[in-house]
Amino acid sequence: MTAPSTLLASHHLAALTTNEVRALVSKPRTAILLPIGSVEPHGPHLPLATDTLISEASCFLAVSLLEARGITARIAPAISYGVTEFAADFPGAVGVPADVLAAFVRAVVDSLVRDGWSHVVVVNNHLEPKHDAAVRAAIADIPSRRASVASPLTRKWGRTLSDEFKRGNCHAGRYETSLVLAIDESLVAADRTNLPSIATSLSDEIRLGKTSFVEMGLTRAYAGTPSESTREEGEYLIGKLAEMIAGEVLDEVVADCSESLF
């Protein structure tokens, strides 16, 4: 897989003209995918844009899955900033307050709904609790048939992912490093194979009340086993994340269109 910036052009909302958007939203079954990520440290071996890259790449593959089911889908420009309090002690953590993120996401989703897309899916792969809560709050009072969140933190989707993800020691570990390898190998530092495995589970530490990577003992801003990452595993995981996105759309758009026939 090559860099998302190349792949996404043909499916990207920003590449369309206003007339092309009007023609697309006039169709009965449409979806717009809104990737969300963060600018946040991911160890010494992955880029700050890791979460955004994962959201964009999974959206790209989801477009094909949806179109195979008769749903026209496009990808909105990503929201690349999020709540990054856990990584605030490291250079490169550029975050926004949760209320600001929620308001911004809501404004974007409202605009997309007004444009006439059947369904808006907010695709989030930055899993910090306050960030996830802000994303979900942004669409809380929008009817489910018009907007939803696709996130690995939703139990039914998370359980389809790798063992490392399920253990919670997956911040820039094997899980995320494999995903970035599948997106663009040049973005992953070659010396990842020398990084020691760190068994710390972020989910367990969060349940204990810890609120930063430093407090968790993650002095290099990663957990898990990046040395075991592979491109093949990343391709598999992107496929699962794309199925997650498509599943959110199919749960709502297909049902909504079926009801409208009666």
C-alpha positions as CSV (number, residue, x, y, z in Angstrom):
1,M,0.0,0.0,0.0
2,T,1.4,3.4,-0.9
3,A,0.9,6.7,1.1
4,P,-2.7,7.6,1.7
5,S,-2.2,11.1,0.2
6,T,-1.9,9.3,-3.2
7,L,-4.6,6.7,-2.7
8,L,-7.2,9.0,-1.3
9,A,-7.3,11.5,-4.2
10,S,-9.9,9.7,-6.3
11,H,-12.2,9.2,-3.3
12,H,-11.7,12.4,-1.5
13,L,-14.4,15.0,-1.0
14,A,-11.9,17.9,-1.3
15,A,-11.1,16.8,-4.8
16,L,-14.7,17.2,-6.0
17,T,-16.4,20.2,-7.5
18,T,-19.6,21.6,-6.0
19,N,-21.6,20.2,-8.9
20,E,-20.1,16.7,-8.4
21,V,-21.1,16.8,-4.7
22,R,-24.6,17.8,-5.7
23,A,-24.8,14.8,-8.1
24,L,-23.5,12.4,-5.5
25,V,-25.8,13.3,-2.6
26,S,-28.8,13.1,-4.9
27,K,-28.3,9.3,-4.9
28,P,-30.4,7.3,-2.4
29,R,-27.5,5.5,-0.5
30,T,-24.5,7.6,0.2
31,A,-21.9,7.9,3.0
32,I,-19.2,10.4,3.9
33,L,-16.3,9.1,6.0
34,L,-14.6,11.6,8.3
35,P,-11.2,10.5,9.5
36,I,-10.0,11.7,12.9
37,G,-6.6,11.3,14.5
38,S,-4.0,13.2,16.5
39,V,-0.6,14.9,16.4
40,E,1.0,12.8,19.1
41,P,4.3,11.0,19.9
42,H,4.3,7.3,18.9
43,G,7.6,6.1,20.2
44,P,11.0,6.8,18.6
45,H,10.0,4.9,15.4
46,L,6.6,6.1,14.2
47,P,5.4,9.5,13.0
48,L,3.3,12.0,15.0
49,A,0.5,11.5,12.4
50,T,0.1,7.7,13.0
51,D,-3.5,7.8,14.2
52,T,-4.6,10.0,11.3
53,L,-2.8,7.9,8.8
54,I,-4.6,4.8,10.1
55,S,-8.0,6.5,9.9
56,E,-7.4,7.7,6.4
57,A,-6.0,4.4,5.1
58,S,-8.9,2.4,6.5
59,C,-11.4,4.9,5.1
60,F,-9.9,4.4,1.6
61,L,-10.4,0.6,1.7
62,A,-13.9,1.1,3.2
63,V,-15.0,3.1,0.2
64,S,-14.4,0.0,-2.0
65,L,-16.2,-2.3,0.4
66,L,-19.2,0.1,0.5
67,E,-19.4,0.6,-3.2
68,A,-19.5,-3.2,-3.6
69,R,-22.7,-3.1,-1.5
70,G,-24.2,-0.3,-3.6
71,I,-23.4,2.6,-1.3
72,T,-21.6,5.6,-2.8
73,A,-18.9,6.8,-0.3
74,R,-16.3,9.6,-0.2
75,I,-13.7,10.6,2.4
76,A,-13.8,14.1,4.0
77,P,-10.6,15.9,4.8
78,A,-9.2,14.5,8.1
79,I,-9.4,16.2,11.5
80,S,-5.8,15.7,12.5
81,Y,-5.8,17.3,16.0
82,G,-7.2,15.7,19.1
83,V,-7.0,15.5,22.8
84,T,-3.4,14.5,23.6
85,E,-3.0,14.8,27.4
86,F,-1.4,11.4,27.9
87,A,1.6,12.4,25.7
88,A,1.9,16.0,26.9
89,D,5.3,15.4,28.4
90,F,6.9,14.6,25.0
91,P,7.8,17.0,22.2
92,G,5.4,16.9,19.3
93,A,2.2,16.4,21.3
94,V,-0.1,19.1,19.8
95,G,-3.5,18.8,21.4
96,V,-6.8,20.7,21.8
97,P,-9.2,20.7,24.8
98,A,-12.0,18.1,24.7
99,D,-14.8,20.7,24.5
100,V,-13.1,22.4,21.5
101,L,-12.7,19.1,19.7
102,A,-16.4,18.1,20.3
103,A,-17.6,21.5,19.1
104,F,-15.4,21.4,16.0
105,V,-16.4,17.8,15.1
106,R,-20.1,18.6,15.6
107,A,-19.8,21.6,13.3
108,V,-18.2,19.6,10.5
109,V,-20.7,16.7,10.9
110,D,-23.6,19.2,10.8
111,S,-22.3,20.7,7.6
112,L,-22.0,17.2,6.0
113,V,-25.5,16.3,7.1
114,R,-26.9,19.5,5.6
115,D,-25.1,18.7,2.3
116,G,-27.4,15.7,2.0
117,W,-25.2,12.6,2.7
118,S,-27.3,9.7,3.9
119,H,-24.8,8.9,6.7
120,V,-21.7,10.5,8.2
121,V,-19.2,8.1,9.9
122,V,-16.7,9.7,12.2
123,V,-13.7,7.3,12.0
124,N,-11.5,7.6,15.1
125,N,-8.2,5.8,15.7
126,H,-6.8,8.0,18.5
127,L,-8.1,6.1,21.5
128,E,-7.3,8.4,24.5
129,P,-10.4,8.3,26.7
130,K,-11.2,12.1,26.7
131,H,-10.7,12.2,23.0
132,D,-13.0,9.3,22.4
133,A,-15.6,10.8,24.7
134,A,-15.4,14.1,22.9
135,V,-15.9,12.5,19.5
136,R,-18.9,10.5,20.7
137,A,-20.4,13.6,22.4
138,A,-20.1,15.5,19.1
139,I,-22.8,13.4,17.5
140,A,-24.7,12.3,20.6
141,D,-28.0,14.0,19.6
142,I,-27.8,13.5,15.9
143,P,-30.2,10.7,14.8
144,S,-28.2,7.4,14.5
145,R,-29.3,7.0,10.9
146,R,-27.5,10.2,10.0
147,A,-24.2,9.8,12.0
148,S,-22.2,7.3,13.8
149,V,-18.7,6.7,15.2
150,A,-16.4,3.9,13.9
151,S,-13.8,3.2,16.6
152,P,-11.9,0.1,17.8
153,L,-13.0,1.1,21.3
154,T,-16.5,-0.1,20.4
155,R,-16.4,-3.7,21.8
156,K,-17.9,-5.5,18.7
157,W,-15.1,-4.0,16.5
158,G,-12.2,-4.2,19.0
159,R,-12.6,-7.9,19.5
160,T,-11.9,-8.5,15.8
161,L,-8.4,-7.0,16.1
162,S,-5.0,-8.4,17.2
163,D,-4.2,-9.9,20.6
164,E,-1.9,-7.0,21.4
165,F,-4.7,-4.6,20.8
166,K,-7.0,-6.5,23.1
167,R,-4.3,-6.6,25.8
168,G,-4.0,-2.8,25.6
169,N,-0.2,-2.6,25.2
170,C,-0.7,-1.4,21.7
171,H,0.4,2.3,21.6
172,A,3.1,2.3,18.9
173,G,3.6,-1.4,19.5
174,R,3.2,-4.3,17.1
175,Y,-0.4,-3.3,16.3
176,E,0.2,0.3,15.2
177,T,3.7,-0.3,13.8
178,S,2.3,-3.0,11.5
179,L,-0.5,-0.7,10.3
180,V,2.0,2.1,9.4
181,L,4.3,-0.5,7.7
182,A,1.3,-1.4,5.5
183,I,0.5,2.2,4.7
184,D,4.1,3.4,3.9
185,E,7.2,1.5,5.1
186,S,9.3,4.6,4.7
187,L,7.5,6.2,7.6
188,V,8.8,3.6,10.1
189,A,12.3,3.9,11.5
190,A,14.4,0.9,10.6
191,D,15.7,0.4,14.1
192,R,12.2,-0.5,15.4
193,T,13.6,-4.1,15.5
194,N,15.9,-3.1,18.3
195,L,13.2,-1.7,20.6
196,P,12.5,-3.8,23.7
197,S,9.0,-5.2,24.3
198,I,7.0,-3.3,27.0
199,A,4.2,-5.2,28.5
200,T,2.4,-2.2,30.1
201,S,-1.3,-2.2,29.3
202,L,-2.6,1.3,28.8
203,S,-6.2,0.2,29.4
204,D,-5.2,-1.4,32.7
205,E,-3.2,1.7,33.7
206,I,-6.1,4.0,32.8
207,R,-8.4,1.9,35.0
208,L,-5.9,2.5,37.9
209,G,-6.3,6.2,37.4
210,K,-3.1,7.1,35.6
211,T,-3.3,10.0,33.2
212,S,0.0,10.2,31.3
213,F,2.5,8.0,29.6
214,V,5.2,9.1,32.0
215,E,3.1,8.2,35.0
216,M,2.7,4.7,33.4
217,G,6.5,4.4,33.0
218,L,6.4,4.7,29.2
219,T,9.5,6.9,29.0
220,R,9.8,6.5,25.2
221,A,6.1,6.9,24.4
222,Y,5.3,3.4,23.3
223,A,4.1,0.1,24.7
224,G,3.9,-3.4,23.2
225,T,6.3,-5.1,20.8
226,P,7.1,-3.0,17.7
227,S,10.0,-5.4,16.8
228,E,7.4,-8.0,15.9
229,S,5.5,-5.8,13.5
230,T,5.0,-6.9,9.9
231,R,3.5,-5.3,6.8
232,E,1.3,-8.4,6.3
233,E,-0.3,-8.0,9.7
234,G,-0.8,-4.4,9.0
235,E,-2.7,-5.1,5.8
236,Y,-4.9,-7.6,7.6
237,L,-5.6,-5.0,10.3
238,I,-6.4,-2.3,7.9
239,G,-8.9,-4.7,6.3
240,K,-10.5,-5.2,9.7
241,L,-10.7,-1.5,10.4
242,A,-12.3,-1.0,6.9
243,E,-14.9,-3.6,7.7
244,M,-15.6,-1.8,10.9
245,I,-16.3,1.4,9.0
246,A,-18.4,-0.4,6.4
247,G,-20.3,-2.1,9.1
248,E,-21.3,1.2,10.8
249,V,-22.7,2.4,7.4
250,L,-24.5,-0.8,6.5
251,D,-26.1,-1.0,10.0
252,E,-27.7,2.4,9.4
253,V,-28.0,3.3,5.7
254,V,-29.3,0.0,4.5
255,A,-31.9,-0.2,7.3
256,D,-32.9,3.4,6.7
257,C,-33.4,2.8,2.9
258,S,-35.3,-0.4,3.6
259,E,-37.7,1.4,5.9
260,S,-38.2,4.2,3.4
261,L,-39.7,1.7,0.9
262,F,-42.8,1.1,3.1
